[in-house]
Amino acid sequence: MQERDRWGGLPVGRREFVAGSLLALASIPSRTAAANAVIGAADEVRGMVSRKIGGTNAPIRAGADIMDRDFIITGEQSFAALTLGSDTKLLLGSQTQLLVDSFIAGQGGTIELGTGRMIFDRPEGAPKLDLALRTAFGMIGVRGTKFFAGPNRGAFAVFVERGAVDVTGGGVTRRVGAGEGIDIAAPGAAPGPVRRWGEARIREAYESVGVR
């Protein structure tokens, strides 16, 4: 399936993304995990998936270790399924950039979604993590167990399948629960109203990450 948009017409560079996240960084507890520690593995890789090392891209194949501070990139029409710790799944769609800023199994950490779209999935009943997802559009406090984040229908969207997340942008925080979604029109804007998503939009968002 062809992707319907690329950041909803709102391209964001790496430098702008990081600058827009500085305020969010101040509110996230520091972590003591050693940089470059093995924190997970690549379960499935389709197409071109790589990690940036010293300005060059090194291919990632299925079974490869995922390291703390890895900057992971998927190419066009590519997909990656990662496991962090024992049971935290990250599904990355095509043309996605993700930085695992810090992660400690069973505790949490921070990840940054630079461009593209992803699905976060953690089994029901698993212990809750203190994990934050930073984006140029705001910060997502992970309270739920499965959610989508990325461009959809002209905005940056978050949809929660199970559990709940707190979406913060433009000084406003909204709780998004199971079956609900929210849109952020532009970096720095406040999240829009929380709404129930229909089956068509849910399917469209998931298919954009390669999940059918």
N, C-alpha and C positions, 0 to 999 in steps of 0.2 A: 504493500500500500504506500502511495506517495505521501510524504509529509505535507500537511496542509499549510504550515506556516513556519517561519524561522524567527522565533522570538516575537511573533505577532507583529513583525515589521519594526521591532525595537532592538537592533543589534547592540550588544554591550561588549566592549573590549575587556581584556583581562585587567588592565590597569584601572579602568573605570570601576569594574566590579569590585576589586580589592579596596579601592578608596571608599566606595559606598558601603563597605562592610566594617569600617573601622569603629563606628559607634557600636555596632553589635558586638564586636570583639571585646569591648570593655566590660560587657555584662556576662561573659562566659567564664566559668571557673577555669583556672589553669590546670593543666594535666602534667603528669610526670612520666608518661610513657616515653621510652627512649626512641629517638628518631631512627627510622630505618629498621625498626623491629618488625618481624613478620606478624601480621594481624589478621590474615585471611588468605583466600585463594580465589582464582578465577575458575568458576564452575563451567561456564560455557562462553565461547567466543565465536562470533560470526563476522566475517569481513575483516576490516582493518581496525585493530585495537592496539594501543600502545601506551607506554608511560614515558613522560619526558624526563630525561636524565642529562644534566649539563648542557641544555640547549638542543639536544638531539632526541629523537623518538625511538625507543626500543620496543619492538613488537612484544605483545603479551599473548600467550597461547593458553588454551584450556589446561588447567592444572598448575599454572604458574602461581607463585607466592604473591600476595599483595602486601606491600610494606607500608608502615606508618609514614606519612608525608608523601605518598605516591600521588602524582598528578596524572590522571588517566584520561585518555582521549580516544573517542570512537570516531571512525571515519564515516563517509557517506554510505548509507545502506548497511550499517554495521550495528552490532549489538553485543553487550557483555552482561553476563550474570555473575555477580561476585558474592562471596560470603565473608562477612567480617565476624571474627570470633567463631562461635559454634552455630549460631542460628539467625544472624542478622543478614538479610538478603538485600542487595542493591541491583536493580535491573536498569541498565543504561541504554537509551535509544541511540539512534545515529546522530553524528555530529554533536556529541556531548563532551563536555570537559568537567571533570570532577577531581577535586583535591581532598584527599583524606587528611585533614589537618591534624587530627589526633584521635586515636581510638584505643580504648582499653576494654577488652572482652568482659562482659558482665557489668560494666560501669557506664560506658558511653564515650562521649567526646564531641568533636565537631567535624562536619564535612562541608565543603563549599561546592555548590553547583554553579559553575561559571557560565556555560551555555548548554542548551539542549534540555533533555527531559529524562526523568527517572521515576522508578517505583521503589519505594521502601517497603519491605515486607518482613515481619517478625511474627513468629507463631503466637497464637492466642495462648495465654497462660504463662508465657515466658516472663521472667522478671523484667520490670520496667527499667529502661535505660535513661540516663541523664544525657541526652543527645540533642544537638542543635544542628539544623541545616541552614547555612547562610547562602543567600542569593543577592543579586543586585537589586532585587525588588523587595527584600525584607528578610526576616529571619523566621524560621519555623521551629517551634519548640515541640519535640517529638513526645507525644503522650500516647499516640495510637500505635497500632500494630501493622497497618497497611495503608499507604497513601501514594498518590501520584502528585508530582510537582513538575511544572514546565509550561511552555507556551501552548495555548489552546484557544482557538477562536479569537485571535487578536489581542490576547492578554496573557499575563503570567497567571497560571491557574493552579490551585491545589484542590484535590479531591480526596476524601477519606473514605475508604471502604470499611475499615474496622477501627474502633477506638476513637481517638480525638487528637488534634494538633492545635497549637496556638500559633496563629499567623500574625506577625508584627511588621508594620510598615507605616511610614509617615507619622510615627508617634501613636498609632492606634493598634490595639491588639484585639483579635477576634478569635473565639473558640469555634473550631469546625469539627463537627461530630460525624458519626457513621452515616453514609449516604449523602453527605453534604459537600458542597464545593464553594470556592471563593475565587474571585478574580482581582488582580492588581493591574491597573491600566498602564503604569509606567514606573520606573525606578523612583523611589522617594514618595510615591503616592500611597494613600491609605488603602487598605483592603476594602473591596466593595461589600455589599451585604452577603450574608451566608444564605445559600439557596440549596434546595434539593436538586440533585442532578438526575436527568432522565437516562434511560438505558442507552440511547443513541450517543449522547455525549460521553458517557463512561466508556463505551466501546471504542469510540473515536480516540479518546485519550490513551487508553491502554494499547490500541493498535499502533499508535505513534511511537511506542516504546518497543514494539515488536512482540507484544503479548496479545494473543487472540483467544 
